[in-house]
Each structure stands twice: as structure tokens, then as C-alpha cells.
Amino acid sequence: MWTTDINGVVERAAALEAGRTDAEIRQAVRCGELVVACRGMYIPRSSLPDEPWRLIQEVYRRRCLTIAARTPGLILSHQSAAAIQRIEMLKPDLTRLHESVESGAHGKRLATRHIHTRTTFAEVTRIDGLLVTDLPTTAVDVAAGTDFAGALAVLDSALRLGVTRDELRDALDSRRRRGSDKVRAALRLADGRSANPGESWGRAQLIEASLPVPDLQVEVRVADRVYYSDYDWDGLVIGEFDGRAKYLANLKPGESIGDAVMREKDRENALRDMGFDVVRWDWVALERHEVAARVRPRLEAARLVPRHF
């Protein structure tokens, strides 16, 4: 067992003081027992989520917590504040800790830190004693610094966490930001029913291809079971995003991921038997920007969009 701090981080200095050696730490990293958070900070792999993107963001979150706890007056913002508040982001750059300082100081980007200037600190709050920008401000800050898909994912997540659309709009209108027009466009289409950044990214690709925006998490009754579709077009076409997290979340006691996959296939067959056309995609299809190309023919066949020649 490794001794961790209150945030679940193994700090090298504390480990050495407890009798561990650098050789033991290196061996634990090599065999996957510890994950490197940054120089001198490690996290037990057993305490981290299995989904790769969630693992990366959780490692970053704990790193930010530990650094902020030992740096009085530090105000976390942007990606760091998002991680602390568990705003889920789409492929974020988590190489640096983000902090905000008064506008009279100079903003700068260092190897491990990005220092931003702010004109007001009215949007700063405390979480477990740490100073962070509030949730609406954080979501808008992160959304402004990414592309449309990334902005949609962040705003979807903020709505999922209970922030209102008006609060996000007020944060956006509170000061000028580069990227505000993109955030405004994403905010009009943001939907807290989107379950994760992967689902948001798929929807962004559909929007950018000018395809109809689907309804989300629609209840479908099949015999004595109730399912919820990721995407639904007029009860005719159902879209499903296959992320590993879906199977992990739905595992029953004693089941393997393979069992969950087979159960998902049975669910799909039941939906097809009821007359739904089911189209699926995964992270690979998202990375290749193939979602619109997969969905369009199904919508054409259902006469939900004109045929594309």
C-alpha cells in the first residue's frame, strides 16, 4: 500500500520519508501500479477510472488539487477549474495548470503553468477551501478556447451538472472573450441530456454537416424492458455511441465486458425487430469524422432529409 495525501496523491518526498525508495517508485510506475501525475507526484492505478479519457482527467484533477492546496492564494481557472468541478472536456490539453491573476499582472504561458489575467474576481468561488472560478465562468472560459465540438461538450457537461443556460449566457456576456461567437452558437444547441463528451462530439459532427439535430435519451419500451436511445430521429432512426464507459457502467455482478456487449447486441436486435433503424459508431469513427456519413443514408432512407447526390 502506498501512503497518499488527502487527494489520493503519492508525493515522492512523503513516500521516501515513509521508507520507500526511488527504485520502488520507478518499479511501481513500470508495472502500472502507479500513474505519473507530474514530477514527484503519482497516483495508485487502482483508484482511477477505467475509461481512458476519464482516467486522464482524474489524474489531472488530483494534480491540480495537490498543487493548489500547497499554494495559498492560487486561483484555478480554465481547464484546471473544470477538472476540479468535474466538467467533462473533449480531448483537453492538460499539460499545464491554469491559474488567474489580476489584470494588472502579465499573463504568460510556462512549461507547466498557464497564467491568465482577469478584470474581475466576482466569479471566483471556494471549493473545499480552494479558490476556483465558478462553474458558469469556467465552462465558458474553456469553451472559448476550443473548437465547436469541444465547446458543445463542455457546455453539455455544465448543463448536466445543473448550471442553467441563462447562467452560462450571463457568464459569456460578462466580458469580451476571443471565441465568444463560437460559444454562443454552441450554447444555443447545448443539451444536458448528452451523457458524455463522446456523445457531444457525435452531435457536433451532425450539426456541422447540417443534418437534423436528434432528440436525446428518448425512452423506448421493448416488451417488459425500458431502454434509452443516445440519439433519436422522429422514432424512426436511433443512433448509438459505443464508448467503453457504457459497457463498464452497465456491468452486472460477475459479468465481463464481453457479456455486456452481447447484451447490448440483444438490445439492438430487439429495437430492429420493432422497426427502428439503428446506426452505431465509436471513438474511431469520431476521430475519423465518419459520423455524418454513417447517419445521412439512414435519414435519407427514412425520408427525414432529402437524398444527397
N, C-alpha and C positions, 0 to 999 in steps of 0.2 A: 504493500500500500504506500502511496505517495502522500505526503503531507501537503495540503492545498490551503490557499488563503480563503477568505470569505466568498470570493468569486469563483472558486474552483480552479484556481491557477497554481501551478507548481512554480515557485520562483527559485532560480538556481541558488541564490545566496541562502535562502531558508533551507533548501534541500541539503546543501553542504553542511550547514550548521547542525542539521538533524542527523548527520553521519553518512549521508550519501556521497558518492564521488562523481566526478565528471565522466569517468568511464561508464558508470552505471547509467547516467543520464543519456549518454550517447547510445548505449546499447538499447535502452528503452525506446528511444526515437527510432532506431534502426528496425526494431521488431514491431513497431506500430503501437506500443503500449502508451507512449506519449506523443502528442502532436505539438509541433513548434508553433507558438503564437507570435513570438518575436524573440530577439536576442535576450536570453536569460529568462524567458517565460515559456512554460509548457503546460499542456492540458491533458489529463488522462483520457485516452480514446474512449473508454467505457462510459464516460459521462457525456459524450457528444451524440447528436442525432446521426442516423444512418444516411439520410438523403444528402448527397454531396454539397449542394448549394446551401442547405441549412447548416451543415457542419461548418462550412467556411464562414458563414455569417455569425455563427455562435462563437467560434474561435476569436473572431474579430471583436465581438461584443465583450467577451471576457477580458481581452487585452485592453480595450478602452476603459472598462470599469476599473481595472487594477491601476492603470496609469493615472486616471482621474482621481482615484482615491488617495494617491500619494502626491498629488499636485494641487494644493489649495488654490482656490480662485479660478481654476481652469474651467472654461465654458465649452462644453462639447456641442458641436453643431454638425449639419450636413450628414454624411454617411455615419459618423460616429454617434450622433444623437439618434439617428434612425435605428442603428443597431441596438442601442440602449433601450429604446422604446419598442423594439421588435417590429418595426416597419419592414416588411419584406421587400427586397430590392431585386431587380433583374440584372444579373451579371455586373454587380457593382465593382468599382476599383477600391479595394480595401487595403491598399499598400500603406496608406498614411492615416494617422489620427487627425481628425478635423476639429479645429477649435476656432472660436470667435473672440475678437478683441475690439476695443473701442475704435471708432472711425478715425481718431487722430493718429493711431498707430499704423504701421505699414503691414499690409497683408503680404504673405510670401509663402512659397512652396519649398519645403525642405525635403530631404530624403525620406524622413519618417513622419513629418507633420505638414499639414496644410493650414496656414493661419489666415482666416478670413476677417475682414473688417465689417462692422455693423454700425448703423446710425442710431440704433435704439436697442435697449435691452429689455423693453417691455415684454418681449416674447420669451424671456428666459424663465425657466421654472426649476424646481428641485425635485429630483427623483432619488430616493434613498440617500439624501444628503449631497448628491452631486448636482452641479449646475449644468443644465442642458437647454437648448432651445425647445420651445413647446412643440407638441405634436403637429399642429397645422403648419407652423413655420418650417419645421424640419422637413415635412413631406414636400412642401413647395420648393424649398431650397434644393433638395435632392432632385426633384422632378425637373427643375430648371436647368440642371447641369447634365442631363442625359438626353437620349433621343425620345421620340414619341412613345415607342413601346416601353421604354424604361419609365417614362413619366406616368403612363397609364398603370403600370404595375404598382408603382409607389402610391399613387392616388387611390387605386383599388384597395390596397392594403390599409391605408389610412381610414377609408370609409368602413372597412371591415372591423377596424379597431374602435369604431364608434365616433370618429370625427364627422361632423356634418359638412355637407357641400358648401353651406354658407360660411362656415369657419375656414375652410380651405380658400374660398373666394376672398374672404377678408384678408387672409394672410398674403395672398397673391397681390391684392390691391394696396397693401400697406406700404410698399416701397417698390421702386423700379428694380427689375432684375433682367439680366440678359436671358432670353429664352421664355419670357412671360407669355408670348403668343402661343407657343407650343403647349405650355402648361394649361392655358385657358382652353385650348382645343381638347386636350386630354381630359380636363376636368368635366367638360360637357358630356363626355362619354364614359367617365369612370363609374364603376359599379362594385359595390362592396360584396356582392354575391360571388364574385370571382374568387376562387378558393386559394390561388397561389400565383406566383409570378409567371409560371408556365402557361396557365390558362389566360392570363392577361396578355402575354406575348402572342398567343394564337389569335386572340380577338383583335389585337393591334394589326396583325398581318391581314386579317379580313377587312378591317376598316380601311387600311391603306390601299387595298385592292378594290375599294368601292363596292364591296359585297354587303348585303343586308346585315345589320347588327343583330346577332341572335339573342334570344332570351336566355337567362342563365339559371341553373339549378332548378329546372322545372320538374315537378313531381310526376312520375309515370307509374301507374299501377299495373303490375303484371301478375295475374292470378291473385294470390294472397300476399304478394310482396310489393313494397313501395321502393322505387328507385328514383334517383335524381340525376338528370342529364346535365353534363357540363355546359352544353350549348344546345339550343332548340330553335328550329325554324318552323313556326306555324304547325307544330305537331306532326310534321312530315319528315324532316331530316333532323337527326341527332348527331352532334359532334362530341367526341370524347378525347380528352387529352390523357395519354398514358404516361404518367410520371411514376417513378418508383415509390414516391410517398403515398400514392393512392393505395397501392398494394400493402405497404407496411402498415398504414393506418387501419386497414380493414382485415388484418390478420386475426384469425380466431385462435384460441388456445390450442397449441400443438400443431398449427398449420405452418407450412413453408410458403415462401413467396410463390412457388410453382402451384400450390393448391389455390392460392388467392387468384392467380392468373386464370386458372381453369374455371373458377367460379365466375370471374369477370366474363369469360367467353360464353358461359352458360347464360349469363345475364344478357349479353349481346344477342345471342340466338333467340332468346325469348322476346326481345324487342323487335327483332326482324320478323318473327312469327306474327307479331301484332301489326305489321305493315310499316314499321319505321325503317327508313334508310339510315344506317349507322355508318359514319365515317370517322376513322381514328387517326391520330398522329401522336408522335412522341418528341422527345428533345431533339433527336437527329433531324426530324422534319422541320422543326422550328429553326434550328441552326441553318438549314439549307433553304429556308424561306419557301417551303413547299405547301404550306397550309392552304393558301388560297387556291392553288392549282388542284388540290385534292377536293376541296369543298365545292368549287364552282360547278363541275359537271353534275354533282348531286342536286344542287339548287336548280340547275337548268332542267334536269330530268323531272323535278317536282314542279316545274313552271313557276318558280319563285324569282327567277331572274331571266332575262332574255338570253337566248343562246349566243355564245361568244365565238365568233369566227375569226 
